[in-house]
Amino acid sequence: MPRKKYIVTLTPDERDHLLRLVSTGKIAARTLTRAHILLKADESPGGSGWNDAYIAEAFSVTVCTVETFRKQFTERGLKEFLTKKPRDHASRPLRLNGLRLQELVHQSPRNFGKKRSTWTLRLLADTCAEIGIADGKVSYETVRRALKRNSVALRRADLWITSPDPHYAQKKARRDRYIRLAHKHPEWVIGFVDEVWWSRIARPKLRAWSAGDPLKLHVLSRPDSDPDPVAICCYGLLRQDTDKVMLRFVEGRPVGDVTAQFLNWVCGQLRAEGKSRLIVIWDDPSWHSGKPVSDWLAEHNRSVQRYGGVQVVVCPLPVKSPWLNNIETRWGPA
């Protein structure tokens, strides 16, 4: 069944009154919008007579809103249509005991026959109705507001680690400053560097239930005649400008000489792209801060000053702060 069409027909006095309201502009935005919509919807002689779709597009409202305004004006008249009546909210009795609710959240849900150890707002609402904290069924929003009034926030527990580095703030500020500078210099590249490696003979740490003696894992060793490497290592550099990872696999575990070779390979790739500076952001293991890498950095940057190339600036991260190295999340499973 088609919806009833309400026709807006303004008298000359009503139209003049609306035009004066619109011209002064000294009315609330809500009333001004209603006045504009009535003038455009007016189908009396001299009115605009726009359809609802054009009105809705012109004043950024929905067609349903325009239809509602037509109906309100037809049923209530101009004066009541422009006047917003305050809603009469009946006083409601207190339905939730906030103090008992505050005591409830500090107990385990299993004490009340629930099958989990942490509270949710919906579970709290159901439990309040069951044990008499509320005099009826309440919504989870009512529970949240009651907790907020008692300065209790329902938060999810997070695993949190902190860096023991006494110079954490200075090192983090240096990292952030380099990132800001790189946005202003398109010829610079921010590179987050890290390595992962796997050993063929390392045994995993296992736990198993046993009624007798603990299980024993035999230590593996590589025979002298085995030509395969003991370990394999993957070097990675995450470029901030392209959000891509440059990878290189090598035999063995990460060491200083191989790290220097990896940086040299990266600089060659960046020089071909016309880059002039590489900001290396990495943590501080022995193969990053050792003599092979420091000697290579000094010799490489001296060569860049003489013959050109990609200058390398190293920015070590604070101790035990993997959250500052953006490449860490790329090692996880896809």
N, C-alpha and C positions, 0 to 999 in steps of 0.2 A: 504494500500500500504506500503511495507517495506521501511524503511529509507535507503537512499543511503549510502553505505559504502565507506569511504575515506581511501585509502591505503597510509601509510607512508613508503616511500622508500628513504632512505638517501644515498647520494653519499659517497665515502670514505673520501673526504675532509670535508663534513658536519659532518660525524660521528667523525672524528678526532677533529674537532672544538668543538663539544659538549663534548667529553671526556676530552679535556683540560679545558673547563669551569667547569665541574663537579669536576675534580681533584684539581683545585686551590681553589674552594670554595669562592673566593672573588667576588661574584656576589650577586645580590638581591635574597631573598628567592623565590620570584615569578618567576624569570628567572631560578633559579636552579630547581624548580619543573617542569617547562616546559621542560627543557633540559632532566631531568630524564624520563619524560613521553615519549618524542620523542624517546629516546634510547630504551625504553622497547617496544614501538609500532613499531619500525623499522622492516620491513618485507623483507629487502634486504638480500642478502647472507652475513652471519656474524652477522645479527641482532637478537634480542631476539624474536620478533614477538609475544609478549604477547597479550592476548585478553583484551578487555576493562574492564571486571569485575575484573580480577587479578590486572590490573594497578590501578583501582580505589581503591581497597582494600589496595594495597601496599602504596599508597601516600595519603590516607584519603581524596579522592575527590569522586565525583559522576561519574557514567558512562556517564551521559550527558556532564559533563565537559571534559572527555576524548574524546568523539565524537566531541565536539566543537574544541578542540585543533587539532584533525586530520584535520578538515575542514579548520581551519585557516592556518595551515602549507601548505596544498595542494593549497589553493588559494593565499596565500601571500608570500610564500617562507620563508626560515629559518631566514633571517635577520629581516624582518618585523614582523615575529612571535615572536622573542625574544625581540623586541623593543616595549615598551608600548607608544603608541602615546597619547599625551595630548588631551583631549576633547576640542573642540572649542565651548565654551558657548557664545551664542550671548547675548549682553547686553539687559536687560529687563527694560522697563520703570517702574517707581514707580507706583504700582497699589493700594496701601493702604495708607490712610492718618493716620499716627500713632497718631497724636495729637487729631484728632477727635475721633479715636477709644478709646483713653484713657478717653475722656469725656463720651463716650457712656457707658462704663462699670460701671460708677458711677450712672447711671440712671436705673430706673426700666424697665424691658422689657414690662410691661403693658402700658407704655407710648407710645409704638410703636405698640400696637394692639396685643401683644403676650398674651398667656393664662397661663403664669407662672410668678413668681416674681424673679427668679434668672436666671442668664445667663449661658449658656453652650457655648463651643467653636463653635459648629455647628450653634447654634442660632445666635451668634455674626456674623459668616461668612455670613449667609443669610441676616441679618439685614444690614450689611455693603453694600451689593449689592443693597438692596432695597432703602436705603436713600442716596446713592451716596458717601459714605465714600470710597468705592472701585469702580474703573472704570470697573467693571465686576464681575463675580462670582469668589470668592476666596475660597480656602480650609481652613479648621479649623486649619491646621498646619501653614499656612501663618499668620492667626490671632494670634496664640500662639507665633510665633516668633516676630511679631510686638509688642505684649504686653511685651515680655521679653526684647526687646530693650529699652522700656520705663520703665523698672523695675517694671512692673505690673505682678503679678502672680495670676492666677485664682485658688483660694483655696476654699475648702468646709468648711463651718462654723461648728465648733465642740463645743459641750457643754463642758465647762472646769470648774473644781473646784480645789481649792487649799486647803491644810491643814493649819489651823491657828496655828498649834503646833510650838512653837519657837524652839523645839529640833527635828524638822522633819528630818534634814540631819543626825544627830547622830543616831536616831532610825532606819532610813532606812539603814544606813551603817551597823549597828549591824545585822539587818535582813539579808542583803546580805552576810555578813561575815559568818554567821551560815550556809547559803545555800552552800557557797563554801566549808566550812569545811565538811559538810555532804557528799559531793561527794568523799572526801578522806577517810572517815570512814564508811565502809559499815554497821557497827553495830549501827550507829546512824540513827534516823528517824526524818525528818522534818515533823511536823504536823500543818497544817493550820486549826484553830478551829473557828467555828462560830455556832450560834443558830438561829433558826426561830421558832416563836410560833404564835398560832392562838387563839383568844378568841371567845367564843360563844355569849357573851353579848355585845361586842364592836360593835358600829354601824359605817358604812363607812361614809366618808365625801362625800356628794352628792351636786350637783348643778343642778338646774332645772329652766327653764323659767316659770315665774308665773306673771299674771296680777294683782293679789291681794297680800295678805299677803304671806310671805315665807312659804314653806312647813315645817312641824315640824315632827321630828322623835322622837318617844317615847323612853326614856331610858329603856333598858332592865335590868332586875335583875333576879337572880337565887333564886327560892324558897328554903326554908330551907330543904324541903323534897326531893329536887333534888339530887340524888346520883352521877350524872355525874360531872366530873371536869369542872371548869369554862373555862380552857384553856388547850391546849396540846402543848408541846414543842418538837422540834427535835434538838438534838445535833449532830454535824457533825465534823469529823476530816479528812481532805484530806491529805493522805500520799504522799509525793513527790517521794518516791522510787518506789511505785507501781501505782501511779496515781489513787488510789481507795479511796472512802469515807467510813469511818466507822461511822455508824449511830446508834443512840439510841433515842427512843421516851420515853417521861416521861409525866406524868400528871401535869398540872399547868404551870406557866411561869418559865423561867430560874431563878434560885437562886443559892447562893453560895454553899450550901450543895449538891445540885444536880450536880453542876459543878465539885465539888471534887469527887463525886461518878463516874462521867463520866470519869475523868482522871484516877482514880484508875482502872476502867474497861479496859481502853485502855492500861495501863501499864501491866495488866495481859495478854492481848492478845499479846503484843510485847515481853514480857518475854518468852512466849511459843515459839516464833520464834528465840530466842537467841539474841535479841537486848539489848543494854546496856544503851542507852540514847535517850530521847525524847525531841526534841526542839519544844516547843509549841509557835506558832506564832498566836497571836490573838489581837483584839482591846481591849479597856480599859473601858468596862462598869462596873457598880458597883459589879456585881456578879463575875467578873474576878479578880478584885483587892481588894475585901473585905476580912474581917478577916477569914471567913471559908476556903477560898481557900488558903490564905497565911499560915494559921496554918497547913492545910493538907500538903502543899508543904514542909514545914520545917520538919514535922514529917516523911513524906515519904522519903525524901532524907537522913535523919539520919538513918532510917531503912535500906536503900539501902547500906550505908557505912558499916553497921554492918553485914547484912545478905545477901547482894547482891540483884540484881533486876534492874529495869530500872530507872535511874536517870532522873528527869524532870527539864528542864531549860526553863524558861518562857521568851519570847521575846515580850514585848508589842509594838504594832504599834503606829505610830503617831495618833493624834486625827483626826477624819474625813478623813481617807485615805483608803477607801475600795479597791482601785486599788492595794494595796500592799498585800491584803489577797486573795490568789488564789482560795479559796473555794467560794468566793462571786458569781462567775459566775455559780457555780454548782446549785445554788438555783433556777435558772430561769427555764422556761418550756423547755421540751426536743424538 
